[in-house]
Amino acid sequence: MKDKVSRIFEVLWIIVAILCLSAAIHQTIYEGISKSYVLFIFSLIAFAMYFVRKQIRKSKKDNSNG
């Protein structure tokens, strides 16, 4: 059950990251980087959270098997 919850959080973080990145690119094209840099920062944070959650899930899976 906990593995399913971790997987759901991974998927949510990657979706948030992709949405933030696409919104940032769109806003950069139409309004410039000065109004979109926050979205790029949110996107980087969301990608980082995705990779952290993935590593945590993998390490817990490896520890339970060995």
DSSP file (Angstrom, degrees, kcal/mol; ACC not computed):
  #  RESIDUE AA STRUCTURE BP1 BP2  ACC     N-H-->O    O-->H-N    N-H-->O    O-->H-N    TCO  KAPPA ALPHA  PHI   PSI    X-CA   Y-CA   Z-CA
    1    1 A M     >        0   0    0      0, 0.0     4,-1.7     0, 0.0     3,-0.2   0.000 360.0 360.0 360.0 -43.7    0.0    0.0    0.0
    2    2 A K  H  >  +     0   0    0      1,-0.2     4,-2.3     2,-0.2     5,-0.2   0.844 360.0  56.8 -65.6 -32.0    2.8    2.4    0.9
    3    3 A D  H  > S+     0   0    0      1,-0.2     4,-2.1     2,-0.2    -1,-0.2   0.875 105.3  51.4 -65.8 -36.3    4.5    1.7   -2.4
    4    4 A K  H  > S+     0   0    0      2,-0.2     4,-2.2     1,-0.2    -2,-0.2   0.894 109.4  49.7 -66.6 -39.7    1.3    2.7   -4.3
    5    5 A V  H  X S+     0   0    0     -4,-1.7     4,-2.3     2,-0.2    -2,-0.2   0.913 110.8  49.5 -65.4 -42.8    1.2    6.0   -2.3
    6    6 A S  H  X S+     0   0    0     -4,-2.3     4,-2.0     1,-0.2    -2,-0.2   0.900 111.0  50.0 -62.1 -40.6    4.8    6.7   -3.1
    7    7 A R  H  X S+     0   0    0     -4,-2.1     4,-2.3     2,-0.2    -2,-0.2   0.895 108.8  52.2 -65.8 -40.0    4.2    6.0   -6.8
    8    8 A I  H  X S+     0   0    0     -4,-2.2     4,-2.5     1,-0.2    -2,-0.2   0.914 109.3  49.8 -62.6 -43.1    1.2    8.3   -6.8
    9    9 A F  H  X S+     0   0    0     -4,-2.3     4,-2.5     2,-0.2    -1,-0.2   0.882 108.8  53.0 -64.0 -37.6    3.3   11.1   -5.3
   10   10 A E  H  X S+     0   0    0     -4,-2.0     4,-2.2     2,-0.2    -2,-0.2   0.945 110.6  46.5 -59.9 -48.0    6.0   10.6   -8.0
   11   11 A V  H  X S+     0   0    0     -4,-2.3     4,-2.2     1,-0.2    -2,-0.2   0.903 112.1  51.2 -63.0 -41.7    3.4   10.9  -10.7
   12   12 A L  H  X S+     0   0    0     -4,-2.5     4,-2.5     1,-0.2    -1,-0.2   0.906 109.8  49.5 -62.8 -41.7    1.9   14.0   -9.2
   13   13 A W  H  X S+     0   0    0     -4,-2.5     4,-2.4     1,-0.2    -1,-0.2   0.898 111.3  48.4 -66.0 -39.6    5.3   15.7   -8.9
   14   14 A I  H  X S+     0   0    0     -4,-2.2     4,-2.3     2,-0.2    -1,-0.2   0.875 111.8  50.1 -69.6 -34.9    6.2   14.9  -12.5
   15   15 A I  H  X S+     0   0    0     -4,-2.2     4,-2.6     2,-0.2     5,-0.2   0.934 111.6  48.0 -65.6 -45.5    2.9   16.2  -13.7
   16   16 A V  H  X S+     0   0    0     -4,-2.5     4,-2.6     1,-0.2     5,-0.2   0.911 111.9  50.7 -60.0 -42.8    3.3   19.4  -11.7
   17   17 A A  H  X S+     0   0    0     -4,-2.4     4,-2.4     2,-0.2    -1,-0.2   0.919 111.9  45.9 -62.6 -44.5    6.8   19.8  -13.0
   18   18 A I  H  X S+     0   0    0     -4,-2.3     4,-2.6     2,-0.2     5,-0.2   0.911 113.7  48.9 -66.7 -42.2    5.7   19.4  -16.6
   19   19 A L  H  X S+     0   0    0     -4,-2.6     4,-2.4     2,-0.2    -2,-0.2   0.918 112.8  47.5 -64.2 -42.8    2.8   21.8  -16.2
   20   20 A C  H  X S+     0   0    0     -4,-2.6     4,-2.5    -5,-0.2    -2,-0.2   0.912 112.6  49.7 -64.1 -42.1    5.0   24.4  -14.6
   21   21 A L  H  X S+     0   0    0     -4,-2.4     4,-2.4    -5,-0.2    -2,-0.2   0.923 112.3  46.4 -64.3 -43.8    7.6   24.1  -17.3
   22   22 A S  H  X S+     0   0    0     -4,-2.6     4,-2.3     1,-0.2    -1,-0.2   0.899 113.7  48.8 -67.2 -38.3    5.1   24.4  -20.1
   23   23 A A  H  X S+     0   0    0     -4,-2.4     4,-2.6    -5,-0.2    -2,-0.2   0.888 111.3  50.9 -65.7 -38.1    3.4   27.4  -18.4
   24   24 A A  H  X S+     0   0    0     -4,-2.5     4,-2.3     2,-0.2    -2,-0.2   0.912 111.0  47.4 -65.8 -42.9    6.8   29.0  -17.9
   25   25 A I  H  X S+     0   0    0     -4,-2.4     4,-2.1     2,-0.2    -2,-0.2   0.927 113.4  48.7 -64.2 -44.1    7.8   28.6  -21.5
   26   26 A H  H  X S+     0   0    0     -4,-2.3     4,-1.9     1,-0.2    -2,-0.2   0.930 113.5  46.0 -60.8 -46.6    4.4   30.0  -22.7
   27   27 A Q  H  X>S+     0   0    0     -4,-2.6     4,-3.0     1,-0.2     5,-0.8   0.853 110.1  54.6 -68.2 -33.6    4.7   33.0  -20.4
   28   28 A T  H  X5S+     0   0    0     -4,-2.3     4,-1.0     3,-0.2    -1,-0.2   0.909 108.3  49.4 -64.3 -41.2    8.3   33.6  -21.5
   29   29 A I  H  <5S+     0   0    0     -4,-2.1    -2,-0.2     1,-0.2    -1,-0.2   0.912 122.9  30.7 -63.7 -42.4    7.3   33.7  -25.1
   30   30 A Y  H  <5S+     0   0    0     -4,-1.9    -2,-0.2    -5,-0.2    -1,-0.2   0.766 137.7  15.6 -93.0 -26.1    4.4   36.1  -24.6
   31   31 A E  H  <5S-     0   0    0     -4,-3.0    -3,-0.2    -5,-0.2     3,-0.2   0.522 103.5-109.6-127.5  -9.5    5.6   38.3  -21.6
   32   32 A G    ><< -     0   0    0     -4,-1.0     3,-1.0    -5,-0.8     4,-0.3  -0.156  36.4 -72.8  98.7 165.3    9.3   37.7  -21.1
   33   33 A I  G >> S+     0   0    0      1,-0.2     4,-1.4     2,-0.2     3,-1.0   0.756 118.6  71.4 -70.1 -25.3   11.5   36.0  -18.6
   34   34 A S  G 34 S+     0   0    0      1,-0.3    -1,-0.2     2,-0.2     4,-0.1   0.764 106.0  38.5 -66.1 -23.1   11.0   38.7  -15.9
   35   35 A K  G <4 S+     0   0    0     -3,-1.0    -1,-0.3    -8,-0.1    -2,-0.2   0.427 120.9  44.0-103.3  -0.6    7.4   37.5  -15.4
   36   36 A S  T X> S+     0   0    0     -3,-1.0     4,-1.5    -4,-0.3     3,-0.5   0.460  77.7  95.8-123.3  -2.0    8.0   33.8  -15.8
   37   37 A Y  H 3X S+     0   0    0     -4,-1.4     4,-2.0     1,-0.2     5,-0.1   0.826  82.1  60.0 -63.8 -29.6   11.2   33.0  -13.8
   38   38 A V  H 3> S+     0   0    0      1,-0.2     4,-2.6     2,-0.2    -1,-0.2   0.896 103.1  51.7 -64.0 -38.9    9.1   31.9  -10.7
   39   39 A L  H <> S+     0   0    0     -3,-0.5     4,-2.3     2,-0.2    -1,-0.2   0.869 107.5  52.4 -66.0 -35.7    7.5   29.2  -12.8
   40   40 A F  H  X S+     0   0    0     -4,-1.5     4,-2.3     2,-0.2    -1,-0.2   0.899 109.7  49.4 -64.6 -39.3   10.9   28.0  -13.9
   41   41 A I  H  X S+     0   0    0     -4,-2.0     4,-2.4     2,-0.2    -2,-0.2   0.930 110.8  49.1 -64.5 -45.3   11.9   27.8  -10.2
   42   42 A F  H  X S+     0   0    0     -4,-2.6     4,-2.6     1,-0.2    -2,-0.2   0.894 110.3  52.3 -59.8 -39.5    8.7   25.9   -9.3
   43   43 A S  H  X S+     0   0    0     -4,-2.3     4,-2.5     2,-0.2    -1,-0.2   0.923 109.0  48.5 -63.4 -44.6    9.4   23.5  -12.2
   44   44 A L  H  X S+     0   0    0     -4,-2.3     4,-2.3     2,-0.2    -2,-0.2   0.908 112.2  49.3 -61.6 -41.9   13.0   22.8  -11.0
   45   45 A I  H  X S+     0   0    0     -4,-2.4     4,-2.6     2,-0.2    -2,-0.2   0.916 111.0  49.7 -63.8 -42.9   11.7   22.2   -7.4
   46   46 A A  H  X S+     0   0    0     -4,-2.6     4,-2.1     2,-0.2    -2,-0.2   0.901 110.9  49.1 -65.2 -40.8    9.0   19.8   -8.7
   47   47 A F  H  X S+     0   0    0     -4,-2.5     4,-2.2     2,-0.2    -1,-0.2   0.909 111.6  50.4 -62.9 -41.0   11.5   17.9  -10.8
   48   48 A A  H  X S+     0   0    0     -4,-2.3     4,-2.4     1,-0.2    -2,-0.2   0.920 109.5  50.1 -62.9 -43.3   13.8   17.7   -7.8
   49   49 A M  H  X S+     0   0    0     -4,-2.6     4,-2.8     1,-0.2     5,-0.2   0.881 108.5  53.9 -63.3 -37.2   11.0   16.4   -5.6
   50   50 A Y  H  X S+     0   0    0     -4,-2.1     4,-2.3     1,-0.2    -2,-0.2   0.947 111.3  44.1 -60.2 -48.5   10.2   13.8   -8.2
   51   51 A F  H  X S+     0   0    0     -4,-2.2     4,-2.3     2,-0.2    -2,-0.2   0.871 113.6  50.9 -67.7 -35.7   13.7   12.5   -8.2
   52   52 A V  H  X S+     0   0    0     -4,-2.4     4,-2.4     2,-0.2    -2,-0.2   0.940 111.6  47.1 -64.7 -47.4   14.0   12.5   -4.4
   53   53 A R  H  X S+     0   0    0     -4,-2.8     4,-2.5     1,-0.2    -2,-0.2   0.894 111.9  51.5 -61.5 -39.1   10.7   10.6   -4.0
   54   54 A K  H  X S+     0   0    0     -4,-2.3     4,-2.4    -5,-0.2    -1,-0.2   0.922 110.9  47.1 -64.2 -44.0   11.9    8.1   -6.7
   55   55 A Q  H  X S+     0   0    0     -4,-2.3     4,-2.6     2,-0.2    -2,-0.2   0.891 111.8  50.8 -65.1 -39.3   15.2    7.5   -4.8
   56   56 A I  H  X S+     0   0    0     -4,-2.4     4,-2.2     2,-0.2    -2,-0.2   0.929 111.7  47.5 -63.7 -44.6   13.4    7.1   -1.5
   57   57 A R  H  X S+     0   0    0     -4,-2.5     4,-2.0     1,-0.2    -2,-0.2   0.914 113.6  47.7 -64.2 -42.0   11.0    4.6   -3.0
   58   58 A K  H  X S+     0   0    0     -4,-2.4     4,-2.6     2,-0.2    -2,-0.2   0.904 111.6  49.6 -65.4 -41.1   13.8    2.6   -4.6
   59   59 A S  H  X S+     0   0    0     -4,-2.6     4,-2.2     1,-0.2    -1,-0.2   0.879 111.7  48.5 -68.2 -36.0   16.0    2.6   -1.5
   60   60 A K  H  X S+     0   0    0     -4,-2.2     4,-1.8    -5,-0.2    -1,-0.2   0.883 112.0  49.9 -68.2 -37.1   13.1    1.4    0.6
   61   61 A K  H  X S+     0   0    0     -4,-2.0     4,-1.3    -5,-0.2    -2,-0.2   0.909 112.0  47.6 -67.0 -42.1   12.4   -1.3   -1.9
   62   62 A D  H  X S+     0   0    0     -4,-2.6     4,-1.5     1,-0.2    -2,-0.2   0.884 111.4  51.0 -66.4 -38.9   16.0   -2.4   -1.9
   63   63 A N  H  < S+     0   0    0     -4,-2.2    -1,-0.2     1,-0.2    -2,-0.2   0.840 109.0  50.6 -67.9 -33.8   16.2   -2.5    1.9
   64   64 A S  H  < S+     0   0    0     -4,-1.8    -1,-0.2     1,-0.2    -2,-0.2   0.787 112.9  46.5 -76.0 -25.7   13.1   -4.6    2.1
   65   65 A N  H  <        0   0    0     -4,-1.3    -2,-0.2    -5,-0.1    -1,-0.2   0.768 360.0 360.0 -83.5 -27.1   14.4   -7.2   -0.4
   66   66 A G     <        0   0    0     -4,-1.5    -2,-0.2    -5,-0.1    -3,-0.2   0.420 360.0 360.0-117.7 360.0   17.9   -7.5    1.1
